[in-house]
Amino acid sequence: MEIDIYGEEAWQYMNSNFSHVKGLYLDHAGSTLYSKSLIEHSLAELTQNCFGNPHSRNTPSRLTTDLIDQTRIELLNFFQADPNQYTLLFTSGATDSLRLVAESFQFSSMSSHSYDCGSFVYLKESHTSVIGMREYFKRNVPCYALPSDDISTYFNLESHSGIHEKVHIKDNLASSVYQEKKVETEIAKESEKTLATANSLFVFPAQCNFSGFKYPLELISYSQQGGLSDISRDLCLNKELSNKKEKSKNVWFCLLDAASYVGTNQLDLSVWQPDMVAISFYKMFGYPTGLGALIVHQRANHVLQKKYVGGGTVEIVSSSRDFHVARHVLQEKFENGTVNFLSILALRHGMRELKNLVLTMDNVSIHTFRLGQLLYVSLCQLKHANGKSLVKIYSHTEFTDRQRQGAIVTFNLMAESGDYIGYAYVEKILSLYDVHVRTGCFCNPAACQRFLELSEEDLCSHYMSGHKCGDENDLIHGRPTGAVRVSFGYMSQRKDVIQFLTILRQCFLQDNVAPRKGTAEKLLEPVRQNRTYFELIGIHVYPIKSCGGFSPKTWPISKSGLLYDRHWVIVNDAGIALTQKREPKLCMIRPSIDLERNKLILQYYGTELSISMDINDHQTTLDGNHGMNLRKICGKIMHLDDCESAVNQWLSEVIGRPALKLLRCSILDSSLVNTSSFLLLNYSSVNSLKEQLKNTDFELSSTEEYLTRFRGNFVVESANAFEEDGWEKVKIGPYIFQNVGACFRCQMVCIDQNTAIRSREALTVLANTRGKKMPFGICLEMCSNASGAQVVEIGYPVSLDTSDLKFT
C-alpha cells in the first residue's frame, strides 16, 4: 500500500481549508482551488495596512514597492531561479506573457547590418496562445510547427513508438561533468553571438494541457545549442520564407510554456534554464486570478525590444517630438502602467500556504500522479455487459512514469453499441451530481486533432457545419469534436476518484435507466396522419425568468412574444441572474398578471405568502448620458430597471438569499428568452414520454406535471407524438409561425416544479428516450402579423401546410 505523501495533519488542515467547495471539483488544469486561509491571510494584510500606487513615493507606496520586490525574490526562489540570472516580469497571465514575447522578440540580430532573420519553431501540440504568437511575424519570419512525434527524431530519444519514450532526469545531471559541459556551451554561445546575424525562437509546453504528457525538458538545452537548425522545410508554414534561415547564422532561444506544469510540479530553473518562462498563478494557488509572470534569463534581455511605451517605463519622454529613453531595469521597462499590486501581495501567502501544507511541489507531483494513475487504471477496466469498453482514453503514456505523465486524464465515453457519447451530454449528466470537469478541446487544437484522428478536411467540415470552439456541438456524423478532461490539484483526494468512478458506473453502465428495447426508435419516428388541424389547448406566460408561470385563456401577443413573457428577472447582489439551475426554489414563485388592475402578483406556491406591485412601478436608473441602465443578463446586454424595494425584500425572505433584486426590461417588447420568442409543446409527445417513464424514478402522476417542467408557451395536441419535430410552419389562429429548431433540454427538467426537489435520473432518462441532445418541443418565431386585436386564445385552430411537413 502506498504511503500518504502528505500526512494526517496536513489532510485535517486541508479539509477545513476547502470546506467551502461544494461538489466534486476535477478541473484543476483549468484553475486550481483557493483555500480559505489564503483568502483570510490576504484579507487580513489588506485590512491591517495601507498600500499605495508603487509609482508614488509616499509611505504607503514605499511599503507596496518593498513587498512587490520581496514577492519577486520569493517567486524566483520558489522556482529555484538565481536572481542574478533571472528577472520576473508580472503580466496578466501566461497568455499575456507569450504575447509580450511575440511582440518584442527580435529575429534579426541587433549587432548585424544585414536583414537576415531567424526562425520561429513551436511544438505542434501547444496551447492556442502559443500558436497565436506566429500572427505577429508570419509575414517575415519562417514559422515551423514541430509534431510531437518528431521529438525523438530531433532529440535522438530511444523510443518504441513515437513519443511514448520514458526519459528520466538522471541524478548526475548536476554533476561536475554536466556543469563543465554547460560552461563550455555558454562560452561557445558567447563567441557565436559576435558572428550571429539572426535570432531564432523555440517554444514548447512543459506539459500538454490536453493529455498531461510531460515533454522532455532536455529540449531546452538541445534547442539552445542549435539542435533545431536543420528542421525539415516540410514543416514550414510559410515555405516562401524558409530559405532565409539557410543564409543566416542563428542564435537559438527557448521559451517554456509552464502554465500547465507548475500547478502540480516543481520547475527547477537551477537545472533547466530556458531563456523565458510563461506562467499563470491561479493554476498554482487558485487566487489571485488575472496575474502571471514572464521569467527572463539575462542572456535573453537584448532580444526583447519593447515597442510600446507605457506609464512608469521611461526615464524621459517628450510629447512634442519623437524622443524617449526607456528604463534599463527589465521589469521597469516592460511592466506598463501600474501593476496589479494588491493581487501581487497575495502571492506570498499562496507560496507559504503550499509550503505549510505539502512541504514541496515534488510531494504534490507524487500525490497527484498517483490519483491520475488510479483513475487511468480504473477507467481502463470499465466494460459494458457485452465486453466493450466504456472509456476511450487519450494519452501518450500508460501512467507508469511520473517524469513523463502529469495529473490529467482525458477521455470520451462509449455506448454499449460502440458509438461515442457526446462530451456535452456527459457534462450535463455529471453536473447533476455536482461533478465539475472540463470538456471540449481545451485550447489545444493539434492535440485534439491528433487524438480524435481528425484531418484538416474534417476540421473545415466541422466549422462549415456550425461547430466552433467552446460550443456544445459535440458529435458530428457520430464522431467527437472534443473530449472530457479530469485533472487533479494538490488538495484532491483518493475518495474523489472513487466517487467519480461510482457516478460513471451508475450513469453510464447500469441498465435500470435504459428505455425498453425500441423505445427511442419508436419515439423518434412519428407516423404520418391525415389530420393536420387541431386546437390550441394551452397558453403559458412566465413573467419572471426561471420562475413559475400562469395560464390565461386569452393573452396579448406580438412578434417579440407573449406580452410580459420573461419580462422580469431576479438577480443576486453581484448582479448575476438567478436560474433554477442555481436556485431550484425559483420554481415555487408563481407570478401572474392582472391586466385590468395593471398588477404583477407573486405567490409562493403552497403558502399564503404573496405580494403585488404595479407593473409600471419601477425606477429607471440614468447614467451620465441620461441613458437607461445597461446590464448583462444571461449573455445579453439589456436595458433593465430596478423594481420597488418591498418586492426585493419579499424575494430575499422567501428564497432565503440576501440582497436579491427584481429587474424588468425597460422596453415593453423586450424579453429575456434564451433562444426564440415562442416555445410549442405537443401534449401527445408529453403524454407519450409519461407512458415511457412508468415504473421509473422519474414517473409523475399526471401529464400536466410533465408539462410544467418543459415550460412551453403554446400547447397543442396532434395525432402523433413528436411529429412536431418535422413541422416547418404552424398557423395558430390568424398567426403563422416558423419552426426555427428544436429546444434542447438542460438540467432544469430535473426539478419538480411543485417541490423544488431535483431528480438526478430525469436527464438520463430523457436522453435515452429522445437522444443525447434531448430535443423536446420546438422553437417558433412569428412570420406574419394579423389585423385587428393582437391576442391569442385557447381554442384557436392550429393548422399545418402538409407540403411543408418533414418527418425524420
LOMIVO-989736 format. One record per residue (C-alpha): z, x, y. Coordinates in pm, whole numbers, plus 32768, in hexadecimal, padded with zeros to 4 digits. Example, Ala and Ser with C-alpha at 12.3 -4.5 7.8 and 13.67 -1.06 7.14 Angstrom:
// LOMIVO-989736
830C84CE7E3E
82CA85577F96
// end
This chain:
// LOMIVO-989736
800080008000
7FA580828157
80C380E3823C
80D080238385
806281208489
8128807A85A5
827F80268519
83587EED8522
83E67F29867E
828B7F408717
82227DFA8672
83537D4186F1
83047DB7884F
81967D54882C
81E17BFC879F
82B37BAA88D0
81B67C4B89BB
80917B7A8943
813E7A2B890B
806779998A21
7F2D79BC894B
7ED4787288AB
7DFA78688777
7D57798686BD
7CB37A7D87AB
7BA87B548703
7ACF7BC88827
7B717D10888B
7A207DBD88AA
79DA7CC189BE
7B2C7CEF8A62
7C797D4689C8
7DB37C828A1B
7EA87CD88B2E
801C7CE08AE1
812C7C288B9D
81DE7D6B8BF2
80A17DFF8C8A
80867CD58D77
81FE7CD68DBD
82077E4A8E0F
80D27E2C8EEB
81607CFE8FA0
82B17DA78FD0
820C7ED5906E
81457DF8915C
826E7D2391C1
835B7E4891F2
82717F2092C3
817C7F0793E2
80237F9D93A2
7F177FD394A8
7DA8803194B8
7D8A819B943F
7C9381E2955B
7DAC81B09657
7EB982B3969D
7FEF81D996C5
811681EA95D5
80A980CD94EA
7F4D816594DB
7FCF82C0948A
809D8229936F
7F63818592E8
7E9E82CA9300
7FAC838D924A
7FB9828F912D
7E3D8285910C
7E36840190F3
7F4A83F38FEE
7E8A82E98F2C
7D5183C38F25
7E1884E38E91
7EC384048D8F
7D7383748D24
7CDB84CE8CFE
7E0C85328C2F
7DDF83F58B60
7C82846E8B02
7CFC85D78AE9
7C0B86408BF9
7C5487798CC3
7C79870C8E33
7BE2885A8E97
7AA387FD8DDC
7A8E86818DF2
7A99858D8F14
7ADE84198EE7
7A2383248FC7
7A9A81BD8FD1
798980B68FA4
79857F428F5E
79497F838DEB
787980428CEF
773C7F8F8D5E
77797FF78EC6
77B5815D8E50
7666815E8D9C
75BC80CD8ECF
765881DD8FAA
75C482ED8ECB
7472823D8EBB
744B822C9031
74C8838C907B
7458846D8F59
735985718FC8
724E85B58EC1
71AF86C48F9A
727588018FCC
72F488289130
72B9899F911C
714E897490B9
702C894891AC
6F5B88A1909D
6F3B872D9059
6F8F874D8EE8
708586568E5A
714886398D18
7167851C8C20
724883F18BF1
72A983B98A86
738F82A58A0D
73F9823588B6
733880FB8864
746B803C87E8
7513804E893A
75AA7F488A1D
74BF7E928B0C
75697F4A8C2B
74ED80958B9E
738E80118B65
738E7F8D8CC8
73B380ED8D52
724381308D0B
71DF80318E14
7244812B8F20
7151823B8EBA
705681BD8DB7
6F3881ED8EAE
6F7B83608ED7
704583D88DAD
6FE383D58C3B
70CD82E18B88
711582FB8A13
71C58202892F
725A82C6880C
728981F286D1
73DB8221862B
732D827284E3
729983A5858A
73EE843B85D3
73F284E2847F
729A857484C6
72F586088616
7459866385C5
741486E78468
7521860E83CB
753185ED8252
74FC848381F4
749383AD80D2
740B828F81A3
73C882958316
750A82B183DD
75F5825282C5
766B83BB82BE
77D8840E82DA
7809852F83C6
7973859583F1
7A0B864B8517
7A85878C847D
7BD3882584D6
7B2C896E8522
7A6588CB863B
7B5A89628733
7B738AAC867D
7B338BF98720
79D78C04868A
79828AB78727
7A148B1E8876
794C8C628877
780D8BA7882C
78628AB08940
788F8BC88A3F
77468C6689D4
769B8B188A02
772B8AED8B5F
76B68C498BC4
755B8C048B3D
754B8AB98BF3
75B08B578D3E
749C8C5A8D1E
73A18B4A8CCB
73F98A8A8E07
735F8B968EDF
72168B658E24
722B89EB8DF8
713689108EB1
71AF87C28E2B
72DE87038DAD
72E186198C82
73DF850E8C26
7449848E8AD0
751F83538AB9
75C082C9897F
76EB81F0891F
781682888872
7830814387AE
7732802F8777
77BA7EEE880B
76ED7E238710
774B7EC385C4
786F7FA7861E
77B980DB859C
783B821C8638
772183058692
776284798658
77F6850C8794
775486548730
762385BD87D9
76C4861C8923
76A9879588FB
756887738833
74BA86C18951
755087A98A58
74BD88D1899D
7362883889B1
735987A78852
728E867F88CB
7189874F8983
708E871B886C
70BD85A48852
6F8584F787CF
6E8C847988D0
6E6C833F87FA
6FC782D88871
6F6282E689E0
6F5081938A8C
6E7082148BA5
6D91830A8AED
6CBF83518C1F
6DE8841A8CA4
6E4A84C48B5F
6D8186018BA8
6E5F864F8CD0
6F7986CF8BFB
6E9887CC8B53
6E58887A8C9D
6FC188968D08
70F3895F8CA6
720888608C67
737F88648C88
740D87478BB6
7535866D8C19
75EA856F8B42
767E84228BB1
776983818AB3
779282078ABB
78F881F08A3B
794180878A9F
794C8002893A
79F3813B88B2
7B2681788989
7BCD80298942
7C2F809587E1
7BE8820C87D2
7C5A834E8876
7B4983ED8946
7BA9855D8954
7AEA86048A6F
7B8787528A1D
7AB5875788DD
798986848939
790986D58A94
77F785EA8B08
778086188C6C
77D584AF8CC2
789D83978C1D
789082228C70
79BB81418C1D
7A507FEA8C6D
7BCA7FC88C79
7BE67E5A8C13
7B677EBE8ABB
7C917FAA8AA0
7DB07EEE8B44
7D327D898B78
7D907DA38CE7
7D197DE78DEF
7BB67D668DD5
7A967DCF8EB4
7B027F3A8EAB
7A6E80648DF6
7A2781D38E23
791C82DC8E16
79B184268DA4
78D685488E15
78DE86B38DA2
78BC87AB8EBE
777A88388E2A
76D286E68E71
774686C58FD9
76068756906A
751D86698FAE
75C58532903E
752A850D9196
75AB83DE924C
74B6830A9313
758F81FA93AC
7696824F94B1
77C7816B94A9
790A815A9569
79F382809529
78E6835B9487
7874842895B4
790485369692
782884CA97B3
771683C797E3
76418361990C
75B782049942
74D0827D9A5A
7411837D998E
73D083CD9823
74F584B297E8
762884B89708
76F685B09641
7780853794F5
78DA8590947B
78E486AF9381
79F686369292
793D85729189
7A1584389181
7A20842892FD
78A6844A9303
785A833A9200
796B82349223
78D08154932A
79BA80929409
7B1D803F93A4
7B6180609231
7C107F4A9173
7D597FF591B7
7E4D7EE99143
7D9C7ECE8FF4
7D9080498FD3
7F0A80548FEB
7F237F718EB7
7E7280768DDF
7FA881518DD4
806A80338D37
7F537FFA8C3B
7F5B81638BC7
80D581678BAF
80D2801E8AF2
7FED80AD89E9
80BD81E889CB
8200812389A6
816E803588A4
808A810487C8
80CE826C8834
7F6582E58811
7E0682578814
7DD482F886C1
7ED98205863B
7E0D80E986D2
7CD4816D862B
7D7B817B84D5
7E19802384F8
7CE27F6B8572
7C0080188477
7CDE7F9C835E
7CC07E3883E1
7B477E5583FA
7B397EE8829D
7C0A7DCA820F
7B2A7CC782B1
79EC7D788243
7A577D9280D7
7AD77C2B80D2
799B7B9C816D
78C87C4E8068
79897B937F5B
79557A337FE5
7862797D7F02
77E3781A7EE7
780A775C7DA0
76A877C37D3F
76FE79337D6D
764479647EB4
76F67A217FCB
778A796080EB
77707A8A81D7
765B7B788237
76F87CA582E2
76427D8683D8
76CE7EE483BA
7659804B839E
7784809F82C0
7859800B81AD
799E803F826F
7A09817281AD
7A14827082C9
7AD9823F840C
7A19835784B4
78D782918492
7949812884AF
7A09806985BA
7ACD7F2385AB
799E7E3B85CB
79137D5884BA
77D27C9C8509
77367B9C8424
76897A4F83F0
76F2793E8300
760D78BB81F1
760577608156
7610772D7FE0
749776F97FED
746B7855807E
741277D181D7
74B47865830B
75C577A483BF
758F77C68536
768E789485F3
76B777888700
7720768E85F8
780F778B855D
78AC77CA86B0
78DB765486EA
798D762B859D
7A69775C85D7
7AC676E08732
7B5F75AA8692
7C59769485EE
7C8C77568734
7BD9788486A4
7B30794F87B4
7A087A2A874F
78CA7AA587F8
77727A298799
760E7A8787F8
757C7BE58818
76977C7788EE
75A87D1589EA
75247E0488E0
73BD7D8F88A6
734C7EB087C8
74727E9686D7
74427D1E86C7
72CF7D4A8688
730A7E51857E
74117D9B84B4
736B7C4584CD
721C7CE48472
71697C5985A2
701D7CE98614
6FAD7D05877C
6ECB7BDB8737
6FF97B1786BA
70B67B5F87FC
6F947AE988D1
6F6979B687F8
70DA79628819
70C879818992
6F9478A389A2
705177A888CC
715C779789D9
725E788B8951
730F795D8A59
74327A4F8A4F
757A79938A43
74F7783D89DC
754D777488A3
73F17782880B
747A782E86D8
736B77E885D4
71F277ED8606
7120779584D7
725A77C18406
729879278475
73C279908549
739C7A0586AF
74F67AA086B7
76357ACB85EF
77B07A9C85E9
78887BC5864E
79F67BFA85F8
7AA87D1E869D
7C0F7D94869C
7CFC7E2587A0
7E3A7EF18791
7F117DB4877C
7E437D0D8666
7EFA7CD28520
7EB07CBA83AE
7F0E7B4B83B4
7DF07B1284AC
7CF97B8183A3
7D9A7AA5829A
7D9879778380
7C2B79AC83DE
7BC279C88271
7C83788D821C
7BCD77CA8328
7A7A784882B3
7AC777DD814F
7B43768A81BD
7A20763C82A3
78F876DB81F5
794B76F88082
7A0D75BA802D
794D74897FB6
7A37737D8032
798C735A8184
782B735C80F8
776672158102
76F371707FC4
75B071F27F37
7489717D8000
755970FA8124
74CF71E7822C
736A71B081BC
7399703781BE
743470368318
7328711183AD
72037043832E
71F66EF283E3
71196DEA8347
70036D518417
703C6BDF8452
6F686ADF850A
708F6A7A85E3
706C6B248735
71286A238806
72A269FC8811
73B769D78914
749D6AAC89E4
75F56A6B894D
76CD6B608A10
76EF6BFE8B68
77F36D0F8B9E
78506DB88CE4
792A6EF18CF5
79996F128E60
7A6770508E2A
79C5716D8D6D
7A5B71958C0F
7B44706A8C33
7B206F178B8B
7A2B6E0E8BFB
7A0A6C978C2D
79046B9D8BBA
787D6AAC8CBF
778C69948C6C
76B069EB8D95
76A66B238E6C
75DB6BC28F88
74E06CC78F1C
73FB6DC68FBF
73266EEA8F53
74536FCF8F70
75206EFF8E7A
76136DE08E6A
76D16DB48FAF
78076E948FBB
77C86F218E5F
7870707B8E52
78A0705F8FC9
7A0270F08FC5
7A9672228F1C
7BF772A58EE4
7C3174158F31
7D6074F78F01
7E0975CB9009
7CFB76D58FDE
7BE775D99026
7B6875DB8EBD
7AFA748E8E2E
7BCF73FF8D19
7B1673808BE7
7B8F72F28A9E
7B44744189FE
7C5B74DC8ACF
7D3373A78AFE
7D06729589F6
7DF371A98AAE
7CDE71618BA9
7C5870608AB2
7D956F938AE7
7D3E6F5E8C56
7C6A6E228C66
7BC36DF58DBA
7B1C6CB28E22
7A786C428F63
7A9F6AF9901A
79696AE290F3
79E069AB91AA
7B266A4C9216
7A846BA49232
7B966C3B9157
7BA86D4E9052
7CBD6CF28F5D
7D586DF58E73
7E1B6D838D40
7EC96E648C44
7E6F6DCD8AF4
7F896D2A8A32
807A6D278B5A
80B96C658C98
80706D9C8D68
7F5B6D5A8E61
7EEC6DA38FC2
7DCC6D33909D
7D1B6DBE91CA
7C0E6D5392B9
7AC06DDF924A
7A786E5593A9
7BD36EE793DC
7B88705993D2
7BA0718494B6
7A64723F950E
7ABC73AC953D
79F07455964B
799775C3965D
794976889796
77E775FD979E
786374969781
77D0747A9626
787473D494FD
794B749E9410
7880754F9303
791C758991AE
789976059062
78ED75108F4E
787075378DE8
776076268E57
76E575478F75
7715758490E8
777774309173
77EA739092B6
7943730C9253
7A5B726B931B
7BD3725992DD
7C6B71079284
7DBB708292F7
7EF271489295
7FA0702591E8
7E91701D90DC
7EAD719790AF
8024717C907A
7FF6705F8F7F
7EF7712A8EB9
7FDC725B8EAF
80FB71868E2C
804270C98D1A
7F7C71F88C9E
809F72E88CC2
7FEF73F38D8C
8053745D8EEB
7F7C744E9024
7E5973848F96
7D5872FB9089
7C5F71E19076
7B1772349121
79F1714E915E
7883718E91A3
7844717F9318
76EA70EC92E8
76DE6F91924F
75C46FCD9156
764E712090E7
76D871448F89
778872468EB1
76C971F58D71
767B73228C97
751372F68C2A
747671A68C83
74B670748D57
74DB6F878C2E
75456FA08AC2
74D96E9E89C2
75856E588876
75016D8C8754
760C6CAD86B7
75536CC3856C
75716E3E8574
76E36E3285C5
771E6D3484B2
76576E0683B9
772A6F34840D
78656E6383DF
77F16E008283
77A86F688227
79026FD48296
79C36EE581BD
7AD96F8980F6
7ADA70BF81D4
7BDD713782D0
7AF070C783E6
7AE66F5A8376
7B396E62848D
7B7C6CF08470
7A5A6C6E8542
79026CCB85BE
797F6C938723
7A796DB186F8
795A6E9A86A1
78976E1F87CE
79AC6E8F88BB
79916FF4883A
781D700F8885
783C6F8D89EE
76ED6EE18A16
76846E1D8B4D
75A16D2A8A91
75D56C9E8934
74B86BF68878
74956B85870F
73476BCB866C
72E36B898503
73076CEF8489
740F6DF684B6
73A26F248580
72486EA085C9
729A6ED98739
7260704C86FC
70EA700486F9
70D36F1C8824
70116FA88949
70426E888A3C
71376D698A47
71216C348B23
726D6B8F8B75
72356A538C3D
714F6AB68D5D
719B6C2B8D40
70D46D2D8C7E
71836E678C03
70FB6FAF8B7B
71A570538A50
71E671B68AC7
728C72308989
73AC72098898
751572258904
75A9734C8845
771773178800
784673F4883A
79B273E587D3
79FD72BA88B5
799371D68795
7AC3725986D9
7BB771B787CB
7C40705D8778
7C0D6FA088BD
7D406EC5887F
7E396FD68825
7DAB711C88B6
7DDB71BB875F
7CD072B586F9
7C3E72A48599
7BB773F88533
7AE273728417
7A17728484EF
791E73828570
78E374118416
789E72B88386
77B2726184A1
76F673A8846F
76CE736282FD
76427208833E
756C724F8470
751A73C0845C
75B774F384F8
7551749C865C
7602734C862F
750F726C86F0
75987110872D
750670248831
73E47062891D
73DF70D08A87
73186FF58B75
728970108CD2
72066EE28D8E
70926EFE8DD0
70546DB28E83
70FF6CE88F90
71226B6F8F7C
70F96A83909F
721C69AE9117
738A69E790C7
73C26B309015
74AF6AC88EFE
74B86ADC8D84
754F69C68CB0
75CE698E8B4F
74C468CA8A93
739D696F8B42
7278698B8A51
72326AE889CE
70CF6B398966
70086C6188EA
6E9D6CC18904
6E4F6CED8791
6D326DDC87DE
6E336ECA886F
6F146ECE873D
6F3D7017868B
6FFF700B8547
7062715A84B8
// end
